[in-house]
Amino acid sequence: MRVKQFKVVLFSAVVCGEAAGQCDPATLLGPQTRIPAGDGPTRVSLGDLNGDGILDMVVLNWNSGDFSVMLGNGDGTFAPQNRYAAGSSARGISLGDLNGNGILDMVLANATSGDVSVLLGNGNGTFATENRYAAGDGPGGVSLGDLTGDGNLDIVVVNYSSKDASVLLNNGGGTFAPQITFSVGDGPVSVSLGDLDGNDNLDMVVVNLSSNDVSVLLGNGDGTFQPRQDFANLERPISVAIGDLNGDGVPDLAITNLRTGTNVGNKVSVLLGNGDGTFAPQTLYTTGSSPSGVSLGDMDGDGNLDMVVSNRFSGEVSVLLGNGDGTFAPQTRFDTGNGQSVSLGDLNGNGNLDVVVPNLSSNDVSVLLNQCSSPCPADFNNDGELNFFDVAAFLVAFNNADPIADFNGDGLFNFFDFSAFLHAFNAGCP
């Protein structure tokens, strides 16, 4: 991934009261708050839609065929939803600045019409009229990333019925070229992007629900991809997250297995990366019933990536704290609704990642605020001081697209992460 360079000048170090926040795994998340959404919410994306520095929420409502926008108040609560019609049975959603104006835009993957909707943001929490671009048959999961190194975000969407991935390259102003398709496995439902082989090109990881595997397609840096490599022995995999789980600078995979009653089902598969786009054999970790979504983030402030999993049937999220070596502590479970996915972001500005889960049956969203103390979120290397080494650690993580560098928790790697980090750094420590 190509990253713009920013010059940072530091004049002094700030001594922090503690090197890391205090956190009891059993009480890491507070009780859920339910926020009304549309009919059948399935996906949530977090981002600052109106430029006030506070994360807002966009909820994709499957049954009502619309999306809900809820602007954040900065304390973990949200203004009442505004609902907008868009898409055709949209199954996937992603936020990103598609036209380079510093405002978040939105992409929806429309399952029944075989296309994607692009809605440019107005900067006030509303969006312009959608423009549609053809995709494959049954598009679902969608991800955004710069596939060609031109500084523009491109679209990757996986198509369940046509068993392929569509790549739509950005023309530079928020419009897109016709799709290029690449073969993946059977029944693809989720896609994530990351540099798996360390050549600065984004690669593609696709979860294939029907063939029980993941397809890895290494990027060539020009918007095209090499033929897929498949990694099997999964059981109805449904979502994937990419991050460095063992601190070796190489991206790893966390994949949820939906099916119950098997050796693999009701578990998360962790596949540690070898640095060349291949992976070690999976290690399994137990979750709740029918784990659906997975997100990675440092939930307890120790510098290690943790896993948060939404459990569809048992109505909880599982939090598995990372040990920093690619292994995880046993799960701790917290009540939600029957969540289809899970998103992480700092909703109240205290430096901790909070949890958002859309609940399909109850037509609402669960918000669980992180209860850990976080005295110094900019102390990136947890040494008790704010200095050049924290900035260096942040820049390395950012350049590797490590989720820990998504400092504002919006799922993107851009200037806003630099701004949020520097704001926390300049604020110092309590």
Summary of the structure (lengths in Angstrom):
residues: 430
radius of gyration: 19.7
end to end distance: 34.8
largest distance: 58.2
contacts: 1608
relative contact order: 0.15
helix: 7%
strand: 39%
